[in-house]
Amino acid sequence: MSKKSRVFISRPLPDEAVNYLAEHCDIQMHPEDAPLKPEQLAEACREADGLLACGVRVGEEFLQHVPRLRVVANVGVGYDNIDVAACTKRRIVVTNTPGVLSDTTADLAFALLMAAARRIVEGDRFVRAERWERWEWKLLWGADIHSKTLGLYGFGSIGQAMARRGRGFSMRILYHARHRAPEAVEHELGALYVNPETLLREADFLSLHVPLTPETHHLIGARELALMKPSAFLINTARGKVVDEEALAQALKARRIAGAGLDVFEKEPQIHPELLKRDNVVLLPHVGSATAETRGKMAKLAAENLVAALEGRRPPNIVNPEVLA
């Protein structure tokens, strides 16, 4: 870049990533950890060559107002907030940040699994409400985790990281994915590939690790929940729209499944009111990758992707490589 490219950063990000960008680009950064309105984002990016996108939507209408834009670097592995087809049509490079958050997200997914199974949140509330007066034989009975069946819908890096955690609890590992994993990976993780119906019927804990696509929208609905064991738990750290929230709320209300652990929701930050009433679901505010170490790595990788693309190099994590053809 003979003349420094202009970059807009949609939220305050860690110093390491911001300083790296500042070395290579002229930067502007939204000072608040809050989403910009579409018209505000468009105005901020009107003269920008690159956008470091964190918690914003990049769609057709926005793209019509940013004629100079050449790169959208998403701070996250999922990019359903970006209209990739519209970007590709305009030869705008789109990148994401896979890999660096896999273990952290799997940690949280397994934490949700354990919290739901052992009623951790209920127990905490019980103690804080000063309701604990004596030891009781049947107080807060939950479900065992060890030696149970862990079903993984999706078997990419996060799904495989979950399998490793399940192995540590002597769990039987079943999975279904669009593409079957290599035999060596299955052997290493003790994972058995099964069809969706078998996964739903046999999993004691069903954990979702699929991207949001037209095919995975409402992947888990009333029919799928009806196939699950009454003693089973559903864990979702993928995307909220992968689950039909109304169907899940009714299944939990009727105790057709034992419980759930959710980090994502259909209409974030809104949550189905029935879920808020239920004591058999653990709810978190989309914090799957929320550790200082991992969020720092995500921001730095997004910055590296952005600079590489602006300098005419192939970014490490390009979503639409056809734009470079």
GIUR-V12110 format. One record per helix or strand of 3 or more residues. SS is the DSSP state (H for helix, E for strand). FROM is the first residue (numbers start at 1). TO is the last residue. Records with the same first field share a line. If there is no record, write none. Layout:
# GIUR-V12110
SS: FROM-TO, FROM-TO
This chain:
# GIUR-V12110
E: 5-9, 25-29, 50-53, 71-74, 93-95, 149-153, 172-176, 191-193, 205-208, 233-236, 259-262, 281-283
H: 15-24, 38-44, 60-63, 84-89, 102-118, 120-128, 157-168, 183-189, 196-202, 222-227, 240-242, 245-253, 273-277, 292-310, 321-324
